[in-house]
Amino acid sequence: MAHTVIIYTQTTCGPCQEEKMWLTSQQIAFEDRDIRKNDAYFQEAIALGASMTPVTLIKKETGEEIVIHGFDKEQISKHLSLPYQG
């Protein structure tokens, strides 16, 4: 199933870097939106209910949008149909 993955991050966020490395290792393409470099990205993250980073937005081709706060491998795996390996 086609999907778009957008991660709202900041350079100083350890979990953000971990999530990006993990997604790369899973061969999942994603768009990295650094909230410190672009105020529009910061505002988007706030609108998604963010109080911290990372915030992951998964847009499915059905139009469904899933928002995951923090680096939650289990939830990301579930919504991207990846096998979860805790």
C-alpha positions as CSV (number, residue, x, y, z in Angstrom):
1,M,0.0,0.0,0.0
2,A,1.3,3.4,-0.9
3,H,1.8,5.9,1.9
4,T,3.6,9.1,2.7
5,V,5.7,9.4,5.8
6,I,6.5,12.9,7.3
7,I,8.6,13.2,10.4
8,Y,8.7,16.5,12.4
9,T,12.1,16.6,14.0
10,Q,14.8,18.9,15.4
11,T,18.6,18.4,15.2
12,T,19.1,18.1,19.0
13,C,16.4,15.4,19.4
14,G,18.0,11.9,20.0
15,P,14.8,9.9,19.4
16,C,14.3,11.9,16.1
17,Q,17.7,10.7,14.8
18,E,17.0,7.1,16.0
19,E,13.7,7.1,14.2
20,K,15.2,8.4,10.9
21,M,18.0,5.8,11.1
22,W,15.5,3.0,11.8
23,L,13.2,4.0,8.9
24,T,16.2,4.2,6.6
25,S,17.2,0.7,7.7
26,Q,13.6,-0.5,7.0
27,Q,13.9,1.1,3.5
28,I,11.0,3.4,4.3
29,A,11.1,6.7,2.4
30,F,10.2,9.8,4.5
31,E,10.3,13.5,4.5
32,D,12.2,15.1,7.4
33,R,10.7,18.4,8.5
34,D,13.0,20.2,10.9
35,I,10.8,22.4,13.1
36,R,13.7,24.6,14.1
37,K,14.6,25.5,10.5
38,N,11.1,26.2,9.2
39,D,8.4,28.0,11.3
40,A,5.7,26.5,9.0
41,Y,6.8,23.0,10.0
42,F,6.7,24.1,13.6
43,Q,3.1,25.3,13.2
44,E,2.2,22.1,11.4
45,A,3.6,20.0,14.3
46,I,1.7,22.1,16.8
47,A,-1.5,21.6,14.8
48,L,-1.0,17.8,15.0
49,G,-0.9,18.1,18.8
50,A,2.8,17.9,19.3
51,S,4.4,18.8,22.6
52,M,7.7,17.2,21.7
53,T,9.5,15.6,18.7
54,P,9.5,13.4,16.8
55,V,6.0,13.5,15.5
56,T,5.3,11.1,12.6
57,L,2.5,11.7,10.1
58,I,1.6,8.7,8.0
59,K,-0.8,9.5,5.1
60,K,-2.3,6.4,3.5
61,E,-3.6,6.3,-0.1
62,T,-7.1,5.8,1.4
63,G,-6.8,9.3,2.7
64,E,-6.4,8.1,6.3
65,E,-3.9,10.1,8.4
66,I,-2.2,8.6,11.4
67,V,-0.2,10.8,13.9
68,I,2.3,9.1,16.2
69,H,3.9,11.1,19.0
70,G,7.4,10.0,20.0
71,F,9.4,7.3,18.4
72,D,7.0,4.4,18.8
73,K,8.4,1.5,16.7
74,E,5.4,-0.7,17.4
75,Q,2.8,1.8,16.2
76,I,4.9,2.9,13.2
77,S,5.4,-0.8,12.2
78,K,1.7,-1.5,12.6
79,H,0.6,1.4,10.4
80,L,3.3,0.8,7.7
81,S,2.6,-3.0,7.7
82,L,6.1,-3.9,8.9
83,P,6.9,-6.8,11.1
84,Y,7.4,-5.5,14.6
85,Q,10.6,-6.7,16.3
86,G,10.6,-5.2,19.8
